[in-house]
Amino acid sequence: MLFDKIKRAGRVAVVLTVVLAPGAHAETLADALVSAYKSSGLLAQNQALLRAADEDVAAARAALKPVVRWTADITQTLGQGRSSSTSFDSDSLDVTGSLIAELLLYDFGASSLNIEATKETVLATRQALISVEQQILLRAVEAYNGVIEAKEFVSLRQNNVRLLQQELRAAQNRFEVGEVTRTDVALAEAQLAEARSGLATSQGDLVAAVEEFRNATGRAPGNLEATRSLPKIEANVDTAKAFALRRHPDLRAVQHQVSAAELSIRTAQAQQRPTISAQGSATLSSDLESSDYTSSASIGIVAGGPIYSGGLLSSAVRSAQAQRDATRGNLHTVLRNVEQSVGNAYAQLRAARASLAASEEQVRSARIAFEGIREEAKLGARTTLDVLDAEQSLLDAGASQIAAQTLLHNAAYAVLSSTGQLTARDLRLPVQLYDVTEYYNLVKDSPTARSKQGAQLDRVLKRLQKN
């Protein structure tokens, strides 16, 4: 039976040995997902962007900490002096050094609000990282199923070519004894040529599928094992939509962006108000010519604020308000997109299930029809064209079943992605998960390079760079 033979077919002799890496054991979908998670440059890029956002919190916190700085200068004074009886040179070489300390005491909450805004940005960036992770894993799923589908198409086409070669030989033998005409032989030859063309196309598709797998996972595919079971998903679409509105990383990211925009408005408004700071300084000056030196120290409270800035501060407030309005508009757009993606994913899943059930029935019926017509042809009740048409129908049915199986598995994982559940954590992949809080906890208090926390931070950075 054609389709049974296809399903039992072994490794394709030429193309598989060229494009598929040999493997001692079957490779599962989980293996491919682990490789995709570990090797993704896009994931590493967004992890680095998250660390950059973490540093923004450290920079914002630094505004509330003391600032200590130093200055030094050397001044050469040139000139002449004159008394009532003589004249003299008054050149001098002065060296001055100062140590200055400043501390912000009160700024009407501008710095604190800025810190909270950067924290919201960090949370939004974490959700963006999850979204990227979902994209990477979904691409790996589709690449994995794509290779399996392409291999099965190659097997199907090769088996079809083999059977058509048999049909051609049978037609030639029957032509030699006068049972059929030269037209029947020509029909078999044309069908065989078309099958060889389809095989070449399928082999090219397999090469392309392997390259996609290599790009998605960072390596060539091994002996891929067909996925037998679907992931567990919510049966009710409305329940899945409600879950997605609470969980989907795209939506949660925009929610944090809206919060950050609101805080940015309050920050801009607070920056229109005065600031109060404490300042202290110590200065030492020395004349290198006379070896004399003087020292002084001061401490005080400084208050200041804008009186007129040409409308700059008011413009900053309006700009922040416009950004807030834009982010709110994006929130509504993303919310609708999330709902739509869930609905689309479930619709595709239902269609894939129906298509697979129909294609299985189509294969069963086409197989029975092909076997019956071929037996009838041996008795002279059917023509060669009838046999070739029946065989083509069986081929088309087998191709439909393969495509439906791939569509079903891709659709199931697309449902997980649409609800925010296609992550390494949710899938329980055996990988070292990226800890989004580790780096943040080390930098959030603005550690210096020479502090204990700074040394620990250096070790973390070295480990990340090594990975």
C-alpha positions as CSV (number, residue, x, y, z in Angstrom):
1,M,0.0,0.0,0.0
2,L,1.4,3.3,-1.1
3,F,1.0,5.4,2.0
4,D,1.9,2.6,4.4
5,K,5.1,2.0,2.5
6,I,5.9,5.7,2.6
7,K,5.5,5.8,6.4
8,R,7.8,2.8,6.7
9,A,10.3,4.2,4.3
10,G,13.9,4.4,5.7
11,R,16.4,7.2,5.2
12,V,16.4,8.8,1.8
13,A,19.6,7.6,0.3
14,V,21.1,10.7,-1.3
15,V,19.6,13.9,0.0
16,L,19.3,12.9,3.6
17,T,22.9,11.8,3.9
18,V,24.0,15.1,2.4
19,V,21.9,17.6,4.4
20,L,21.2,15.8,7.7
21,A,23.7,15.4,10.4
22,P,24.1,11.8,11.5
23,G,22.9,11.0,15.0
24,A,23.1,7.9,17.2
25,H,19.7,8.5,18.8
26,A,16.4,10.1,17.9
27,E,16.3,13.9,18.5
28,T,13.1,15.3,20.1
29,L,11.4,18.6,19.8
30,A,12.6,19.5,23.3
31,D,16.2,19.0,22.2
32,A,15.7,21.5,19.4
33,L,14.1,24.0,21.7
34,V,17.0,23.7,24.2
35,S,19.4,24.4,21.3
36,A,17.4,27.4,20.1
37,Y,17.3,28.8,23.7
38,K,21.1,28.4,24.2
39,S,22.3,29.6,20.9
40,S,20.1,32.5,20.0
41,G,21.9,35.7,19.4
42,L,18.6,37.6,19.4
43,L,17.9,36.4,23.0
44,A,21.5,37.4,24.1
45,Q,20.9,40.8,22.5
46,N,17.7,41.4,24.4
47,Q,19.3,40.1,27.7
48,A,22.0,42.8,27.2
49,L,19.3,45.4,26.5
50,L,17.7,44.4,29.8
51,R,21.0,44.9,31.7
52,A,21.3,48.3,30.1
53,A,17.8,49.2,31.4
54,D,18.9,48.0,34.8
55,E,21.8,50.4,34.7
56,D,19.4,53.3,34.1
57,V,17.9,52.6,37.6
58,A,21.5,52.8,39.0
59,A,22.0,56.1,37.2
60,A,18.7,57.5,38.5
61,R,19.5,56.5,42.1
62,A,22.9,58.1,41.8
63,A,21.2,61.5,41.8
64,L,20.2,61.1,45.5
65,K,23.8,60.2,46.6
66,P,26.6,62.5,47.5
67,V,28.9,63.7,44.8
68,V,32.6,64.3,45.7
69,R,35.0,65.8,43.2
70,W,38.3,67.5,43.1
71,T,39.9,70.3,41.2
72,A,43.5,71.5,40.9
73,D,45.1,74.3,39.0
74,I,48.5,76.0,38.6
75,T,48.6,79.8,37.9
76,Q,51.6,81.8,36.8
77,T,51.3,85.5,37.5
78,L,53.5,87.9,35.5
79,G,54.1,91.5,36.4
80,Q,56.4,94.2,37.9
81,G,56.1,96.2,41.1
82,R,57.6,99.7,41.9
83,S,58.3,101.5,45.2
84,S,59.3,105.1,45.8
85,S,63.0,104.3,45.3
86,T,63.2,100.9,43.4
87,S,61.4,98.6,41.0
88,F,61.1,94.8,41.4
89,D,59.5,91.7,39.8
90,S,56.2,90.5,41.2
91,D,56.0,87.1,39.4
92,S,54.4,84.3,41.3
93,L,53.5,80.6,40.8
94,D,50.4,79.5,42.7
95,V,49.1,76.0,43.1
96,T,45.5,75.5,44.3
97,G,43.7,72.3,45.1
98,S,40.1,71.9,46.1
99,L,37.8,69.1,47.4
100,I,34.1,69.7,46.8
101,A,31.2,67.7,48.1
102,E,27.5,68.1,47.1
103,L,24.3,66.4,48.2
104,L,20.8,66.9,46.9
105,L,18.5,67.5,49.9
106,Y,15.1,68.2,48.2
107,D,13.9,68.5,44.7
108,F,10.1,68.1,45.1
109,G,10.3,64.4,44.3
110,A,11.8,64.8,40.8
111,S,14.7,62.3,41.4
112,S,12.5,59.8,43.2
113,L,9.9,59.9,40.4
114,N,12.6,59.4,37.8
115,I,13.8,56.3,39.7
116,E,10.3,54.9,39.7
117,A,9.9,55.6,36.0
118,T,13.2,53.7,35.2
119,K,12.0,50.8,37.3
120,E,8.8,50.6,35.2
121,T,11.0,50.6,32.1
122,V,13.0,47.7,33.5
123,L,9.8,45.7,34.1
124,A,8.6,46.5,30.5
125,T,12.0,45.4,29.1
126,R,11.7,42.1,31.1
127,Q,8.4,41.4,29.4
128,A,9.9,42.3,26.0
129,L,12.6,39.7,26.7
130,I,9.9,37.1,27.3
131,S,8.2,38.1,24.0
132,V,11.5,37.6,22.2
133,E,11.9,34.2,23.9
134,Q,8.5,33.1,22.6
135,Q,9.3,34.2,19.1
136,I,12.6,32.2,19.2
137,L,10.9,29.0,20.5
138,L,8.0,29.2,18.1
139,R,10.4,29.5,15.2
140,A,12.3,26.5,16.5
141,V,9.0,24.5,16.6
142,E,8.1,25.4,13.1
143,A,11.7,24.7,11.9
144,Y,11.6,21.3,13.6
145,N,8.2,20.3,12.1
146,G,9.3,21.8,8.8
147,V,12.3,19.4,8.5
148,I,10.1,16.4,9.4
149,E,7.5,17.5,6.8
150,A,10.1,18.0,4.1
151,K,11.6,14.6,4.8
152,E,8.2,12.9,4.5
153,F,7.5,14.7,1.3
154,V,10.8,13.5,-0.1
155,S,10.0,9.9,0.9
156,L,6.5,10.3,-0.6
157,R,7.9,11.6,-3.9
158,Q,10.7,8.9,-4.0
159,N,8.2,6.2,-3.5
160,N,5.9,7.7,-6.1
161,V,8.8,7.7,-8.6
162,R,9.6,4.1,-7.8
163,L,6.0,3.0,-8.4
164,L,5.6,5.0,-11.6
165,Q,8.8,3.3,-12.9
166,Q,7.0,0.0,-12.3
167,E,3.9,1.3,-14.0
168,L,6.0,2.4,-17.0
169,R,7.6,-1.0,-17.3
170,A,4.2,-2.7,-17.0
171,A,2.8,-0.4,-19.7
172,Q,5.8,-1.1,-22.0
173,N,5.4,-4.9,-21.5
174,R,1.7,-4.7,-22.3
175,F,2.4,-2.5,-25.3
176,E,4.8,-5.2,-26.6
177,V,2.1,-7.8,-26.5
178,G,-0.5,-5.5,-28.0
179,E,-2.7,-5.0,-24.9
180,V,-2.2,-1.2,-24.9
181,T,-1.3,1.5,-27.3
182,R,1.8,3.7,-27.6
183,T,-0.3,6.5,-26.0
184,D,-0.6,4.6,-22.8
185,V,3.2,4.3,-22.6
186,A,3.6,8.0,-23.3
187,L,1.2,8.8,-20.5
188,A,3.2,6.7,-18.1
189,E,6.5,8.4,-19.3
190,A,5.0,11.8,-18.8
191,Q,3.7,10.9,-15.3
192,L,7.1,9.6,-14.4
193,A,8.8,12.8,-15.6
194,E,6.4,14.9,-13.6
195,A,7.1,12.8,-10.5
196,R,10.9,13.2,-10.9
197,S,10.3,17.0,-11.2
198,G,8.3,16.9,-8.0
199,L,11.0,14.9,-6.2
200,A,13.6,17.4,-7.2
201,T,11.4,20.2,-5.8
202,S,10.9,18.3,-2.6
203,Q,14.6,17.7,-2.2
204,G,15.2,21.4,-2.6
205,D,12.5,22.2,0.0
206,L,14.3,19.8,2.4
207,V,17.6,21.6,2.0
208,A,15.8,24.9,2.7
209,A,14.1,23.4,5.7
210,V,17.4,22.2,7.1
211,E,18.9,25.7,6.7
212,E,16.0,27.2,8.5
213,F,16.5,24.6,11.3
214,R,20.2,25.5,11.4
215,N,19.4,29.2,11.7
216,A,16.7,28.6,14.4
217,T,18.7,26.2,16.6
218,G,22.3,27.0,15.8
219,R,23.1,23.5,14.4
220,A,22.1,21.0,11.8
221,P,19.2,18.6,12.5
222,G,19.9,15.0,13.5
223,N,17.5,12.1,13.3
224,L,14.4,14.0,14.2
225,E,11.6,12.2,15.9
226,A,8.1,13.0,14.8
227,T,6.0,14.7,17.5
228,R,3.3,12.3,18.7
229,S,1.4,14.4,21.2
230,L,0.2,18.0,21.4
231,P,1.0,20.3,24.3
232,K,-1.7,20.8,26.9
233,I,-3.8,23.9,26.0
234,E,-7.0,25.5,27.3
235,A,-10.1,24.1,25.6
236,N,-12.2,27.2,25.9
237,V,-11.3,30.2,23.7
238,D,-12.8,32.8,25.9
239,T,-10.9,31.5,28.9
240,A,-7.7,31.5,26.9
241,K,-8.3,35.1,25.9
242,A,-8.9,36.2,29.5
243,F,-5.7,34.4,30.5
244,A,-3.8,36.1,27.7
245,L,-5.0,39.5,28.8
246,R,-3.4,38.8,32.2
247,R,-0.3,37.0,31.1
248,H,0.8,38.0,27.6
249,P,4.2,39.7,27.7
250,D,3.4,42.2,24.9
251,L,0.4,43.5,26.9
252,R,2.3,43.6,30.2
253,A,5.2,45.4,28.6
254,V,2.9,48.2,27.3
255,Q,1.2,48.4,30.7
256,H,4.6,49.1,32.3
257,Q,5.4,51.6,29.6
258,V,2.1,53.5,30.4
259,S,3.1,53.6,34.1
260,A,6.6,54.9,33.2
261,A,5.0,57.6,31.0
262,E,2.8,58.8,33.8
263,L,5.8,59.0,36.1
264,S,7.7,60.9,33.5
265,I,5.0,63.6,33.4
266,R,5.3,64.0,37.2
267,T,9.0,64.1,36.9
268,A,8.9,66.9,34.3
269,Q,6.5,68.9,36.4
270,A,8.7,68.5,39.5
271,Q,11.8,69.7,37.5
272,Q,10.1,73.1,37.2
273,R,10.4,73.6,41.0
274,P,13.4,74.7,43.1
275,T,16.1,72.3,44.4
276,I,17.9,72.5,47.8
277,S,21.4,71.1,48.1
278,A,24.2,71.0,50.7
279,Q,27.6,71.9,49.6
280,G,31.0,71.8,51.2
281,S,34.5,72.5,50.0
282,A,38.1,72.6,51.3
283,T,40.8,74.5,49.4
284,L,44.6,74.6,49.8
285,S,46.6,77.2,47.9
286,S,50.4,77.6,47.9
287,D,52.8,80.1,46.3
288,L,55.8,78.0,45.1
289,E,58.0,81.2,44.9
290,S,57.6,82.1,48.6
291,S,56.5,78.7,50.0
292,D,53.6,80.4,51.6
293,Y,50.3,78.6,51.7
294,T,46.7,79.3,52.7
295,S,43.8,77.0,53.4
296,S,40.1,77.5,53.7
297,A,36.9,75.4,54.1
298,S,33.2,76.2,53.7
299,I,29.9,74.5,54.1
300,G,26.4,75.7,53.2
301,I,22.9,75.2,51.9
302,V,22.2,76.2,48.3
303,A,18.7,76.7,46.9
304,G,17.9,77.5,43.3
305,G,15.4,77.1,40.6
306,P,14.4,78.2,37.2
307,I,12.8,81.6,36.6
308,Y,12.8,81.7,32.8
309,S,14.0,78.9,30.5
310,G,12.5,80.0,27.2
311,G,9.6,77.5,27.6
312,L,11.9,74.5,27.7
313,L,10.5,73.1,30.9
314,S,6.9,73.6,29.9
315,S,7.7,71.9,26.6
316,A,9.1,68.9,28.4
317,V,5.9,68.5,30.3
318,R,3.8,68.6,27.2
319,S,6.1,66.2,25.4
320,A,5.8,63.7,28.3
321,Q,2.0,64.0,28.2
322,A,2.0,63.3,24.5
323,Q,4.2,60.3,25.0
324,R,1.8,59.1,27.7
325,D,-1.2,59.5,25.3
326,A,0.7,57.6,22.6
327,T,1.5,54.8,24.9
328,R,-2.1,54.5,26.0
329,G,-3.2,54.3,22.4
330,N,-0.7,51.6,21.8
331,L,-2.0,49.7,24.9
332,H,-5.5,49.5,23.3
333,T,-3.9,48.3,20.0
334,V,-1.9,45.6,21.7
335,L,-4.8,44.5,23.7
336,R,-6.9,44.0,20.6
337,N,-4.0,42.3,18.8
338,V,-3.6,39.8,21.7
339,E,-7.3,38.9,21.7
340,Q,-7.2,38.5,17.9
341,S,-4.0,36.4,17.9
342,V,-5.6,34.0,20.5
343,G,-8.8,33.7,18.4
344,N,-6.8,33.2,15.2
345,A,-4.6,30.5,16.8
346,Y,-7.6,28.6,18.0
347,A,-9.3,28.9,14.6
348,Q,-6.1,27.5,12.9
349,L,-6.0,24.7,15.5
350,R,-9.6,23.7,14.8
351,A,-9.0,23.9,11.0
352,A,-5.9,21.8,11.3
353,R,-7.7,19.1,13.3
354,A,-10.5,19.0,10.8
355,S,-8.1,19.0,7.9
356,L,-6.1,16.1,9.4
357,A,-9.2,14.0,10.0
358,A,-10.4,14.7,6.4
359,S,-7.0,13.9,4.9
360,E,-6.8,10.6,6.8
361,E,-10.2,9.6,5.4
362,Q,-9.0,10.8,2.0
363,V,-5.9,8.6,2.2
364,R,-7.9,5.6,3.2
365,S,-10.4,6.0,0.4
366,A,-7.7,6.9,-2.2
367,R,-5.7,3.8,-1.3
368,I,-8.8,1.5,-1.7
369,A,-9.6,3.2,-5.0
370,F,-6.0,2.8,-6.3
371,E,-5.7,-0.8,-5.4
372,G,-9.1,-1.6,-7.0
373,I,-8.3,0.3,-10.2
374,R,-4.9,-1.3,-10.6
375,E,-6.5,-4.8,-10.3
376,E,-9.2,-3.9,-12.8
377,A,-6.5,-2.6,-15.2
378,K,-4.9,-6.0,-15.1
379,L,-8.2,-7.5,-16.3
380,G,-8.5,-4.9,-19.0
381,A,-11.4,-3.0,-17.4
382,R,-9.3,0.1,-16.7
383,T,-6.8,2.0,-18.8
384,T,-3.3,3.1,-17.9
385,L,-4.6,6.7,-17.5
386,D,-7.1,5.5,-14.9
387,V,-4.3,3.8,-12.9
388,L,-2.1,6.9,-13.1
389,D,-4.9,9.2,-12.1
390,A,-5.7,7.0,-9.1
391,E,-2.0,6.9,-8.1
392,Q,-1.9,10.7,-8.3
393,S,-4.9,11.0,-6.1
394,L,-3.3,8.8,-3.5
395,L,-0.1,10.9,-3.7
396,D,-2.1,14.1,-3.2
397,A,-4.0,12.6,-0.3
398,G,-0.7,11.6,1.3
399,A,0.7,15.0,0.8
400,S,-2.4,16.6,2.4
401,Q,-2.1,14.4,5.4
402,I,1.6,15.3,5.9
403,A,0.8,19.0,5.6
404,A,-2.2,18.7,8.0
405,Q,0.0,17.0,10.6
406,T,2.6,19.8,10.4
407,L,-0.1,22.5,10.5
408,L,-1.7,20.9,13.6
409,H,1.5,20.8,15.6
410,N,2.5,24.3,14.6
411,A,-1.0,25.6,15.5
412,A,-1.0,24.0,18.9
413,Y,2.3,25.8,19.8
414,A,1.0,29.0,18.3
415,V,-1.9,28.8,20.8
416,L,0.7,28.6,23.6
417,S,2.5,31.6,22.2
418,S,-0.7,33.7,21.8
419,T,-1.5,33.2,25.5
420,G,2.1,33.9,26.7
421,Q,2.9,30.3,27.7
422,L,5.6,29.4,25.1
423,T,8.6,30.0,27.3
424,A,11.4,27.8,28.6
425,R,10.0,28.0,32.1
426,D,6.4,27.0,31.0
427,L,7.7,24.2,28.8
428,R,10.1,23.0,31.6
429,L,13.0,22.8,29.2
430,P,16.2,21.5,30.8
431,V,18.2,24.7,30.5
432,Q,19.7,27.3,32.8
433,L,17.1,30.0,32.8
434,Y,18.3,33.6,32.6
435,D,17.7,35.3,35.9
436,V,16.3,38.7,35.2
437,T,16.7,39.9,38.8
438,E,20.4,38.9,39.4
439,Y,22.0,41.7,37.6
440,Y,19.4,44.2,38.7
441,N,19.9,43.4,42.4
442,L,23.6,44.0,42.0
443,V,23.4,47.4,40.2
444,K,20.2,48.9,41.6
445,D,22.1,50.7,44.5
446,S,24.7,52.1,42.1
447,P,27.8,50.2,43.4
448,T,31.3,51.5,42.6
449,A,33.8,49.4,40.9
450,R,35.9,49.0,44.0
451,S,33.1,48.0,46.3
452,K,32.3,44.4,47.3
453,Q,29.1,44.6,45.3
454,G,31.1,45.9,42.3
455,A,33.5,42.9,42.5
456,Q,30.6,40.6,42.5
457,L,29.1,42.4,39.6
458,D,32.4,41.9,37.7
459,R,32.2,38.2,38.2
460,V,28.6,38.1,36.9
461,L,29.6,40.1,33.8
462,K,32.5,37.7,33.1
463,R,30.2,34.7,33.4
464,L,27.7,36.3,31.0
465,Q,30.4,37.2,28.5
466,K,31.7,33.6,28.6
467,N,28.2,32.2,28.0
